Amino acid sequence: AQSMNFICGCEGPGYAGANTHTKQAVLAWLPRSMAILSTLGSSFILYDTTKTIQKRRRLLNHMLSTLSVFDVMGSIAYAFTTLPTPESDYIYGSRGND
């Protein structure tokens, strides 16, 4: 994170201008909360488009279901954005190894 400070003109161990613990927590948790909302929305679309035989037969519902499945997978991956980062990078929420 420190090697990218030249991009935003920041100094110190913060990233993207987040120089306090609260700002770093917000930058880590905002994508997680949006990913949870996206997962819930896509799960509802999956439920709604596959609950009856008539809805399952429509091509539009097939496409919506496929899109929703991939959105759920992407959202789950996006929810874990900072977890695989090594702890030595001093990024909030990082739990990875070197």
Biopython code that builds the backbone (N, CA, C, O; Angstrom):
import numpy as np
from Bio.PDB.StructureBuilder import StructureBuilder

atoms = [
    (1, "ALA", "N", (0.825, -1.186, 0.000)),
    (1, "ALA", "CA", (0.000, 0.000, 0.000)),
    (1, "ALA", "C", (0.869, 1.249, 0.000)),
    (1, "ALA", "O", (0.513, 2.254, -0.615)),
    (2, "GLN", "N", (1.992, 1.192, 0.678)),
    (2, "GLN", "CA", (2.850, 2.362, 0.738)),
    (2, "GLN", "C", (3.468, 2.663, -0.619)),
    (2, "GLN", "O", (3.737, 3.823, -0.931)),
    (3, "SER", "N", (3.696, 1.635, -1.428)),
    (3, "SER", "CA", (4.309, 1.867, -2.734)),
    (3, "SER", "C", (3.350, 2.542, -3.703)),
    (3, "SER", "O", (3.791, 3.043, -4.738)),
    (4, "MET", "N", (2.060, 2.574, -3.409)),
    (4, "MET", "CA", (1.072, 3.200, -4.288)),
    (4, "MET", "C", (0.708, 4.621, -3.851)),
    (4, "MET", "O", (-0.161, 5.241, -4.463)),
    (5, "ASN", "N", (1.341, 5.139, -2.825)),
    (5, "ASN", "CA", (0.984, 6.466, -2.337)),
    (5, "ASN", "C", (1.292, 7.571, -3.335)),
    (5, "ASN", "O", (0.715, 8.654, -3.245)),
    (6, "PHE", "N", (2.187, 7.323, -4.282)),
    (6, "PHE", "CA", (2.496, 8.339, -5.278)),
    (6, "PHE", "C", (1.300, 8.626, -6.169)),
    (6, "PHE", "O", (1.211, 9.714, -6.739)),
    (7, "ILE", "N", (0.386, 7.688, -6.304)),
    (7, "ILE", "CA", (-0.780, 7.866, -7.171)),
    (7, "ILE", "C", (-1.708, 8.942, -6.620)),
    (7, "ILE", "O", (-2.173, 9.807, -7.362)),
    (8, "CYS", "N", (-1.976, 8.887, -5.315)),
    (8, "CYS", "CA", (-2.906, 9.859, -4.731)),
    (8, "CYS", "C", (-2.174, 11.041, -4.080)),
    (8, "CYS", "O", (-2.816, 11.980, -3.610)),
    (9, "GLY", "N", (-0.849, 10.999, -4.051)),
    (9, "GLY", "CA", (-0.104, 12.086, -3.410)),
    (9, "GLY", "C", (-0.137, 12.002, -1.906)),
    (9, "GLY", "O", (0.050, 13.017, -1.235)),
    (10, "CYS", "N", (-0.371, 10.821, -1.347)),
    (10, "CYS", "CA", (-0.485, 10.621, 0.090)),
    (10, "CYS", "C", (0.890, 10.337, 0.691)),
    (10, "CYS", "O", (1.833, 9.971, -0.011)),
    (11, "GLU", "N", (0.973, 10.513, 1.975)),
    (11, "GLU", "CA", (2.196, 10.184, 2.692)),
    (11, "GLU", "C", (1.862, 9.240, 3.834)),
    (11, "GLU", "O", (0.744, 9.248, 4.349)),
    (12, "GLY", "N", (2.827, 8.429, 4.227)),
    (12, "GLY", "CA", (2.637, 7.547, 5.366)),
    (12, "GLY", "C", (2.022, 6.220, 4.986)),
    (12, "GLY", "O", (1.917, 5.895, 3.803)),
    (13, "PRO", "N", (1.607, 5.441, 5.996)),
    (13, "PRO", "CA", (1.117, 4.098, 5.735)),
    (13, "PRO", "C", (-0.326, 4.015, 5.247)),
    (13, "PRO", "O", (-0.803, 2.917, 4.960)),
    (14, "GLY", "N", (-1.029, 5.123, 5.145)),
    (14, "GLY", "CA", (-2.415, 5.083, 4.680)),
    (14, "GLY", "C", (-2.495, 4.762, 3.208)),
    (14, "GLY", "O", (-1.495, 4.851, 2.496)),
    (15, "TYR", "N", (-3.652, 4.396, 2.748)),
    (15, "TYR", "CA", (-3.846, 4.125, 1.334)),
    (15, "TYR", "C", (-5.085, 4.853, 0.856)),
    (15, "TYR", "O", (-6.086, 4.937, 1.569)),
    (16, "ALA", "N", (-5.011, 5.376, -0.351)),
    (16, "ALA", "CA", (-6.104, 6.131, -0.971)),
    (16, "ALA", "C", (-6.525, 7.313, -0.106)),
    (16, "ALA", "O", (-7.700, 7.677, -0.068)),
    (17, "GLY", "N", (-5.582, 7.894, 0.570)),
    (17, "GLY", "CA", (-5.872, 9.050, 1.404)),
    (17, "GLY", "C", (-6.449, 8.712, 2.759)),
    (17, "GLY", "O", (-6.802, 9.620, 3.511)),
    (18, "ALA", "N", (-6.558, 7.442, 3.098)),
    (18, "ALA", "CA", (-7.118, 7.033, 4.387)),
    (18, "ALA", "C", (-5.997, 7.073, 5.431)),
    (18, "ALA", "O", (-5.213, 6.133, 5.560)),
    (19, "ASN", "N", (-5.944, 8.175, 6.165)),
    (19, "ASN", "CA", (-4.865, 8.346, 7.129)),
    (19, "ASN", "C", (-5.287, 8.031, 8.558)),
    (19, "ASN", "O", (-4.468, 8.125, 9.472)),
    (20, "THR", "N", (-6.536, 7.662, 8.768)),
    (20, "THR", "CA", (-6.990, 7.282, 10.101)),
    (20, "THR", "C", (-7.546, 5.856, 10.060)),
    (20, "THR", "O", (-7.882, 5.332, 8.998)),
    (21, "HIS", "N", (-7.632, 5.255, 11.222)),
    (21, "HIS", "CA", (-8.137, 3.894, 11.325)),
    (21, "HIS", "C", (-9.599, 3.811, 10.867)),
    (21, "HIS", "O", (-10.006, 2.824, 10.254)),
    (22, "THR", "N", (-10.368, 4.831, 11.161)),
    (22, "THR", "CA", (-11.791, 4.849, 10.769)),
    (22, "THR", "C", (-11.943, 4.890, 9.256)),
    (22, "THR", "O", (-12.771, 4.170, 8.696)),
    (23, "LYS", "N", (-11.154, 5.722, 8.591)),
    (23, "LYS", "CA", (-11.230, 5.808, 7.131)),
    (23, "LYS", "C", (-10.811, 4.494, 6.484)),
    (23, "LYS", "O", (-11.400, 4.074, 5.487)),
    (24, "GLN", "N", (-9.802, 3.849, 7.044)),
    (24, "GLN", "CA", (-9.368, 2.566, 6.509)),
    (24, "GLN", "C", (-10.446, 1.504, 6.703)),
    (24, "GLN", "O", (-10.659, 0.666, 5.827)),
    (25, "ALA", "N", (-11.123, 1.539, 7.845)),
    (25, "ALA", "CA", (-12.203, 0.584, 8.099)),
    (25, "ALA", "C", (-13.360, 0.798, 7.120)),
    (25, "ALA", "O", (-13.954, -0.164, 6.633)),
    (26, "VAL", "N", (-13.672, 2.056, 6.838)),
    (26, "VAL", "CA", (-14.753, 2.349, 5.891)),
    (26, "VAL", "C", (-14.375, 1.858, 4.498)),
    (26, "VAL", "O", (-15.209, 1.285, 3.796)),
    (27, "LEU", "N", (-13.116, 2.080, 4.088)),
    (27, "LEU", "CA", (-12.681, 1.617, 2.771)),
    (27, "LEU", "C", (-12.674, 0.094, 2.663)),
    (27, "LEU", "O", (-12.827, -0.449, 1.569)),
    (28, "ALA", "N", (-12.501, -0.593, 3.780)),
    (28, "ALA", "CA", (-12.524, -2.050, 3.758)),
    (28, "ALA", "C", (-13.948, -2.599, 3.821)),
    (28, "ALA", "O", (-14.250, -3.604, 3.178)),
    (29, "TRP", "N", (-14.816, -1.957, 4.583)),
    (29, "TRP", "CA", (-16.162, -2.489, 4.798)),
    (29, "TRP", "C", (-17.185, -2.027, 3.772)),
    (29, "TRP", "O", (-18.210, -2.689, 3.609)),
    (30, "LEU", "N", (-16.954, -0.935, 3.083)),
    (30, "LEU", "CA", (-17.915, -0.473, 2.076)),
    (30, "LEU", "C", (-18.083, -1.483, 0.938)),
    (30, "LEU", "O", (-19.220, -1.795, 0.584)),
    (31, "PRO", "N", (-17.009, -2.003, 0.353)),
    (31, "PRO", "CA", (-17.213, -3.025, -0.687)),
    (31, "PRO", "C", (-17.870, -4.294, -0.150)),
    (31, "PRO", "O", (-18.639, -4.945, -0.858)),
    (32, "ARG", "N", (-17.570, -4.644, 1.099)),
    (32, "ARG", "CA", (-18.181, -5.838, 1.682)),
    (32, "ARG", "C", (-19.685, -5.679, 1.822)),
    (32, "ARG", "O", (-20.442, -6.596, 1.504)),
    (33, "SER", "N", (-20.118, -4.525, 2.294)),
    (33, "SER", "CA", (-21.558, -4.310, 2.469)),
    (33, "SER", "C", (-22.269, -4.247, 1.117)),
    (33, "SER", "O", (-23.384, -4.752, 0.984)),
    (34, "MET", "N", (-21.640, -3.636, 0.117)),
    (34, "MET", "CA", (-22.251, -3.598, -1.210)),
    (34, "MET", "C", (-22.300, -4.988, -1.829)),
    (34, "MET", "O", (-23.245, -5.313, -2.548)),
    (35, "ALA", "N", (-21.297, -5.807, -1.559)),
    (35, "ALA", "CA", (-21.287, -7.174, -2.075)),
    (35, "ALA", "C", (-22.402, -7.999, -1.433)),
    (35, "ALA", "O", (-23.029, -8.827, -2.094)),
    (36, "ILE", "N", (-22.642, -7.772, -0.153)),
    (36, "ILE", "CA", (-23.730, -8.488, 0.522)),
    (36, "ILE", "C", (-25.077, -8.091, -0.077)),
    (36, "ILE", "O", (-25.925, -8.952, -0.311)),
    (37, "LEU", "N", (-25.281, -6.803, -0.325)),
    (37, "LEU", "CA", (-26.538, -6.352, -0.944)),
    (37, "LEU", "C", (-26.698, -6.918, -2.354)),
    (37, "LEU", "O", (-27.795, -7.315, -2.747)),
    (38, "SER", "N", (-25.607, -6.952, -3.109)),
    (38, "SER", "CA", (-25.664, -7.501, -4.459)),
    (38, "SER", "C", (-25.984, -8.991, -4.431)),
    (38, "SER", "O", (-26.747, -9.479, -5.264)),
    (39, "THR", "N", (-25.407, -9.708, -3.485)),
    (39, "THR", "CA", (-25.689, -11.140, -3.343)),
    (39, "THR", "C", (-27.153, -11.368, -2.994)),
    (39, "THR", "O", (-27.797, -12.256, -3.554)),
    (40, "LEU", "N", (-27.674, -10.580, -2.081)),
    (40, "LEU", "CA", (-29.085, -10.715, -1.713)),
    (40, "LEU", "C", (-30.006, -10.412, -2.899)),
    (40, "LEU", "O", (-30.976, -11.133, -3.129)),
    (41, "GLY", "N", (-29.707, -9.357, -3.646)),
    (41, "GLY", "CA", (-30.525, -9.001, -4.800)),
    (41, "GLY", "C", (-30.496, -10.071, -5.878)),
    (41, "GLY", "O", (-31.532, -10.426, -6.439)),
    (42, "SER", "N", (-29.307, -10.581, -6.163)),
    (42, "SER", "CA", (-29.195, -11.623, -7.181)),
    (42, "SER", "C", (-29.843, -12.924, -6.714)),
    (42, "SER", "O", (-30.407, -13.662, -7.522)),
    (43, "SER", "N", (-29.765, -13.202, -5.435)),
    (43, "SER", "CA", (-30.429, -14.404, -4.916)),
    (43, "SER", "C", (-31.944, -14.292, -5.047)),
    (43, "SER", "O", (-32.614, -15.277, -5.357)),
    (44, "PHE", "N", (-32.485, -13.105, -4.815)),
    (44, "PHE", "CA", (-33.925, -12.914, -5.004)),
    (44, "PHE", "C", (-34.312, -13.077, -6.466)),
    (44, "PHE", "O", (-35.346, -13.670, -6.775)),
    (45, "ILE", "N", (-33.490, -12.555, -7.363)),
    (45, "ILE", "CA", (-33.777, -12.719, -8.794)),
    (45, "ILE", "C", (-33.756, -14.195, -9.164)),
    (45, "ILE", "O", (-34.616, -14.657, -9.914)),
    (46, "LEU", "N", (-32.788, -14.938, -8.648)),
    (46, "LEU", "CA", (-32.746, -16.387, -8.895)),
    (46, "LEU", "C", (-34.005, -17.072, -8.386)),
    (46, "LEU", "O", (-34.598, -17.901, -9.075)),
    (47, "TYR", "N", (-34.401, -16.718, -7.184)),
    (47, "TYR", "CA", (-35.610, -17.313, -6.612)),
    (47, "TYR", "C", (-36.836, -16.973, -7.459)),
    (47, "TYR", "O", (-37.659, -17.839, -7.759)),
    (48, "ASP", "N", (-36.942, -15.713, -7.834)),
    (48, "ASP", "CA", (-38.129, -15.256, -8.552)),
    (48, "ASP", "C", (-38.217, -15.835, -9.961)),
    (48, "ASP", "O", (-39.315, -16.124, -10.437)),
    (49, "THR", "N", (-37.092, -16.007, -10.631)),
    (49, "THR", "CA", (-37.134, -16.477, -12.020)),
    (49, "THR", "C", (-37.200, -17.992, -12.136)),
    (49, "THR", "O", (-37.395, -18.517, -13.232)),
    (50, "THR", "N", (-37.043, -18.704, -11.021)),
    (50, "THR", "CA", (-37.060, -20.169, -11.101)),
    (50, "THR", "C", (-38.131, -20.820, -10.238)),
    (50, "THR", "O", (-38.113, -22.037, -10.059)),
    (51, "LYS", "N", (-39.060, -20.045, -9.703)),
    (51, "LYS", "CA", (-40.009, -20.642, -8.758)),
    (51, "LYS", "C", (-41.163, -21.382, -9.421)),
    (51, "LYS", "O", (-41.769, -22.236, -8.775)),
    (52, "THR", "N", (-41.493, -21.102, -10.658)),
    (52, "THR", "CA", (-42.564, -21.846, -11.333)),
    (52, "THR", "C", (-42.053, -22.371, -12.670)),
    (52, "THR", "O", (-41.069, -21.874, -13.219)),
    (53, "ILE", "N", (-42.745, -23.387, -13.179)),
    (53, "ILE", "CA", (-42.340, -23.986, -14.461)),
    (53, "ILE", "C", (-42.525, -22.981, -15.598)),
    (53, "ILE", "O", (-41.706, -22.923, -16.515)),
    (54, "GLN", "N", (-43.594, -22.193, -15.540)),
    (54, "GLN", "CA", (-43.831, -21.211, -16.596)),
    (54, "GLN", "C", (-42.701, -20.182, -16.655)),
    (54, "GLN", "O", (-42.277, -19.783, -17.740)),
    (55, "LYS", "N", (-42.223, -19.759, -15.503)),
    (55, "LYS", "CA", (-41.131, -18.779, -15.488)),
    (55, "LYS", "C", (-39.808, -19.407, -15.933)),
    (55, "LYS", "O", (-38.982, -18.742, -16.557)),
    (56, "ARG", "N", (-39.611, -20.679, -15.613)),
    (56, "ARG", "CA", (-38.371, -21.350, -16.009)),
    (56, "ARG", "C", (-38.285, -21.580, -17.503)),
    (56, "ARG", "O", (-37.186, -21.740, -18.032)),
    (57, "ARG", "N", (-39.393, -21.602, -18.189)),
    (57, "ARG", "CA", (-39.398, -21.852, -19.632)),
    (57, "ARG", "C", (-39.051, -20.621, -20.457)),
    (57, "ARG", "O", (-38.677, -20.753, -21.622)),
    (58, "ARG", "N", (-39.163, -19.451, -19.895)),
    (58, "ARG", "CA", (-38.926, -18.228, -20.660)),
    (58, "ARG", "C", (-37.431, -17.971, -20.836)),
    (58, "ARG", "O", (-36.654, -18.131, -19.895)),
    (59, "LEU", "N", (-37.039, -17.576, -22.030)),
    (59, "LEU", "CA", (-35.637, -17.315, -22.334)),
    (59, "LEU", "C", (-35.082, -16.160, -21.499)),
    (59, "LEU", "O", (-33.941, -16.218, -21.042)),
    (60, "LEU", "N", (-35.870, -15.133, -21.303)),
    (60, "LEU", "CA", (-35.432, -13.993, -20.507)),
    (60, "LEU", "C", (-35.080, -14.420, -19.081)),
    (60, "LEU", "O", (-34.095, -13.947, -18.515)),
    (61, "ASN", "N", (-35.874, -15.300, -18.512)),
    (61, "ASN", "CA", (-35.593, -15.773, -17.159)),
    (61, "ASN", "C", (-34.358, -16.664, -17.115)),
    (61, "ASN", "O", (-33.640, -16.683, -16.115)),
    (62, "HIS", "N", (-34.107, -17.405, -18.200)),
    (62, "HIS", "CA", (-32.867, -18.182, -18.276)),
    (62, "HIS", "C", (-31.656, -17.251, -18.247)),
    (62, "HIS", "O", (-30.682, -17.498, -17.536)),
    (63, "MET", "N", (-31.736, -16.190, -19.023)),
    (63, "MET", "CA", (-30.616, -15.249, -19.071)),
    (63, "MET", "C", (-30.445, -14.526, -17.740)),
    (63, "MET", "O", (-29.320, -14.336, -17.278)),
    (64, "LEU", "N", (-31.553, -14.123, -17.121)),
    (64, "LEU", "CA", (-31.472, -13.470, -15.812)),
    (64, "LEU", "C", (-30.894, -14.408, -14.750)),
    (64, "LEU", "O", (-30.108, -13.983, -13.904)),
    (65, "SER", "N", (-31.278, -15.659, -14.796)),
    (65, "SER", "CA", (-30.764, -16.632, -13.834)),
    (65, "SER", "C", (-29.260, -16.830, -14.001)),
    (65, "SER", "O", (-28.517, -16.870, -13.020)),
    (66, "THR", "N", (-28.821, -16.954, -15.247)),
    (66, "THR", "CA", (-27.392, -17.128, -15.508)),
    (66, "THR", "C", (-26.601, -15.908, -15.056)),
    (66, "THR", "O", (-25.547, -16.036, -14.434)),
    (67, "LEU", "N", (-27.109, -14.748, -15.368)),
    (67, "LEU", "CA", (-26.451, -13.513, -14.940)),
    (67, "LEU", "C", (-26.402, -13.420, -13.420)),
    (67, "LEU", "O", (-25.397, -12.988, -12.854)),
    (68, "SER", "N", (-27.457, -13.813, -12.776)),
    (68, "SER", "CA", (-27.511, -13.752, -11.311)),
    (68, "SER", "C", (-26.551, -14.732, -10.657)),
    (68, "SER", "O", (-25.945, -14.417, -9.633)),
    (69, "VAL", "N", (-26.408, -15.914, -11.236)),
    (69, "VAL", "CA", (-25.470, -16.897, -10.687)),
    (69, "VAL", "C", (-24.056, -16.345, -10.724)),
    (69, "VAL", "O", (-23.325, -16.443, -9.738)),
    (70, "PHE", "N", (-23.666, -15.767, -11.848)),
    (70, "PHE", "CA", (-22.317, -15.219, -11.949)),
    (70, "PHE", "C", (-22.150, -13.966, -11.097)),
    (70, "PHE", "O", (-21.056, -13.699, -10.601)),
    (71, "ASP", "N", (-23.207, -13.207, -10.923)),
    (71, "ASP", "CA", (-23.131, -12.041, -10.048)),
    (71, "ASP", "C", (-22.959, -12.463, -8.590)),
    (71, "ASP", "O", (-22.221, -11.817, -7.847)),
    (72, "VAL", "N", (-23.626, -13.529, -8.174)),
    (72, "VAL", "CA", (-23.452, -14.035, -6.811)),
    (72, "VAL", "C", (-22.004, -14.469, -6.596)),
    (72, "VAL", "O", (-21.408, -14.157, -5.566)),
    (73, "MET", "N", (-21.441, -15.183, -7.560)),
    (73, "MET", "CA", (-20.046, -15.612, -7.429)),
    (73, "MET", "C", (-19.097, -14.427, -7.368)),
    (73, "MET", "O", (-18.182, -14.407, -6.545)),
    (74, "GLY", "N", (-19.306, -13.439, -8.229)),
    (74, "GLY", "CA", (-18.454, -12.254, -8.222)),
    (74, "GLY", "C", (-18.611, -11.432, -6.959)),
    (74, "GLY", "O", (-17.633, -10.892, -6.443)),
    (75, "SER", "N", (-19.825, -11.333, -6.459)),
    (75, "SER", "CA", (-20.070, -10.561, -5.240)),
    (75, "SER", "C", (-19.432, -11.212, -4.024)),
    (75, "SER", "O", (-18.901, -10.524, -3.152)),
    (76, "ILE", "N", (-19.484, -12.523, -3.966)),
    (76, "ILE", "CA", (-18.840, -13.221, -2.853)),
    (76, "ILE", "C", (-17.331, -12.998, -2.905)),
    (76, "ILE", "O", (-16.701, -12.773, -1.871)),
    (77, "ALA", "N", (-16.757, -13.058, -4.083)),
    (77, "ALA", "CA", (-15.321, -12.796, -4.217)),
    (77, "ALA", "C", (-14.997, -11.352, -3.847)),
    (77, "ALA", "O", (-13.979, -11.087, -3.207)),
    (78, "TYR", "N", (-15.855, -10.422, -4.246)),
    (78, "TYR", "CA", (-15.623, -9.007, -3.952)),
    (78, "TYR", "C", (-15.748, -8.718, -2.458)),
    (78, "TYR", "O", (-15.133, -7.777, -1.958)),
    (79, "ALA", "N", (-16.533, -9.512, -1.748)),
    (79, "ALA", "CA", (-16.696, -9.303, -0.309)),
    (79, "ALA", "C", (-15.408, -9.597, 0.449)),
    (79, "ALA", "O", (-15.210, -9.087, 1.552)),
    (80, "PHE", "N", (-14.542, -10.404, -0.123)),
    (80, "PHE", "CA", (-13.286, -10.762, 0.537)),
    (80, "PHE", "C", (-12.098, -10.005, -0.046)),
    (80, "PHE", "O", (-11.007, -10.563, -0.160)),
    (81, "THR", "N", (-12.295, -8.743, -0.415)),
    (81, "THR", "CA", (-11.254, -7.993, -1.115)),
    (81, "THR", "C", (-9.964, -7.851, -0.336)),
    (81, "THR", "O", (-8.893, -8.042, -0.912)),
    (82, "THR", "N", (-10.011, -7.527, 0.936)),
    (82, "THR", "CA", (-8.783, -7.270, 1.677)),
    (82, "THR", "C", (-8.268, -8.494, 2.424)),
    (82, "THR", "O", (-7.128, -8.477, 2.889)),
    (83, "LEU", "N", (-9.054, -9.546, 2.556)),
    (83, "LEU", "CA", (-8.638, -10.699, 3.350)),
    (83, "LEU", "C", (-7.384, -11.404, 2.820)),
    (83, "LEU", "O", (-6.525, -11.745, 3.633)),
    (84, "PRO", "N", (-7.222, -11.644, 1.527)),
    (84, "PRO", "CA", (-6.023, -12.365, 1.085)),
    (84, "PRO", "C", (-4.754, -11.520, 1.044)),
    (84, "PRO", "O", (-3.678, -12.050, 0.766)),
    (85, "THR", "N", (-4.851, -10.245, 1.309)),
    (85, "THR", "CA", (-3.682, -9.373, 1.295)),
    (85, "THR", "C", (-2.786, -9.692, 2.491)),
    (85, "THR", "O", (-3.286, -9.863, 3.603)),
    (86, "PRO", "N", (-1.468, -9.776, 2.283)),
    (86, "PRO", "CA", (-0.574, -10.064, 3.411)),
    (86, "PRO", "C", (-0.664, -8.998, 4.507)),
    (86, "PRO", "O", (-0.816, -7.811, 4.221)),
    (87, "GLU", "N", (-0.569, -9.435, 5.748)),
    (87, "GLU", "CA", (-0.646, -8.514, 6.880)),
    (87, "GLU", "C", (0.510, -7.523, 6.891)),
    (87, "GLU", "O", (0.401, -6.449, 7.482)),
    (88, "SER", "N", (1.608, -7.873, 6.245)),
    (88, "SER", "CA", (2.772, -6.978, 6.210)),
    (88, "SER", "C", (2.530, -5.727, 5.373)),
    (88, "SER", "O", (3.335, -4.797, 5.416)),
    (89, "ASP", "N", (1.431, -5.685, 4.608)),
    (89, "ASP", "CA", (1.104, -4.497, 3.816)),
    (89, "ASP", "C", (0.370, -3.432, 4.623)),
    (89, "ASP", "O", (0.126, -2.335, 4.120)),
    (90, "TYR", "N", (0.017, -3.741, 5.862)),
    (90, "TYR", "CA", (-0.650, -2.810, 6.768)),
    (90, "TYR", "C", (-1.969, -2.287, 6.202)),
    (90, "TYR", "O", (-2.285, -1.105, 6.341)),
    (91, "ILE", "N", (-2.720, -3.152, 5.579)),
    (91, "ILE", "CA", (-4.040, -2.799, 5.070)),
    (91, "ILE", "C", (-5.072, -3.337, 6.046)),
    (91, "ILE", "O", (-4.976, -4.477, 6.501)),
    (92, "TYR", "N", (-6.060, -2.508, 6.366)),
    (92, "TYR", "CA", (-7.100, -2.895, 7.321)),
    (92, "TYR", "C", (-7.821, -4.143, 6.824)),
    (92, "TYR", "O", (-8.248, -4.190, 5.671)),
    (93, "GLY", "N", (-7.960, -5.144, 7.671)),
    (93, "GLY", "CA", (-8.680, -6.354, 7.329)),
    (93, "GLY", "C", (-7.862, -7.407, 6.624)),
    (93, "GLY", "O", (-8.403, -8.450, 6.257)),
    (94, "SER", "N", (-6.565, -7.174, 6.417)),
    (94, "SER", "CA", (-5.752, -8.170, 5.719)),
    (94, "SER", "C", (-5.419, -9.326, 6.649)),
    (94, "SER", "O", (-5.068, -9.119, 7.810)),
    (95, "ARG", "N", (-5.531, -10.544, 6.131)),
    (95, "ARG", "CA", (-5.257, -11.734, 6.924)),
    (95, "ARG", "C", (-4.381, -12.726, 6.184)),
    (95, "ARG", "O", (-4.135, -13.826, 6.679)),
    (96, "GLY", "N", (-3.907, -12.349, 5.006)),
    (96, "GLY", "CA", (-3.128, -13.281, 4.189)),
    (96, "GLY", "C", (-1.734, -13.514, 4.714)),
    (96, "GLY", "O", (-1.308, -12.906, 5.696)),
    (97, "ASN", "N", (-1.027, -14.408, 4.041)),
    (97, "ASN", "CA", (0.348, -14.680, 4.418)),
    (97, "ASN", "C", (1.280, -14.189, 3.303)),
    (97, "ASN", "O", (0.826, -13.755, 2.244)),
    (98, "ASP", "N", (2.553, -14.264, 3.555)),
    (98, "ASP", "CA", (3.524, -13.795, 2.548)),
    (98, "ASP", "C", (3.772, -14.809, 1.538)),
    (98, "ASP", "O", (4.559, -14.585, 0.619)),
]
sb = StructureBuilder()
sb.init_structure("model")
sb.init_model(0)
sb.init_chain("A")
sb.init_seg("    ")
for serial, (resi, resn, name, xyz) in enumerate(atoms, 1):
    if name == "N":
        sb.init_residue(resn, " ", resi, " ")
    sb.init_atom(name, np.array(xyz, "f"), 0.0, 1.0, " ", f" {name:<3s}", serial, name[0])
structure = sb.get_structure()
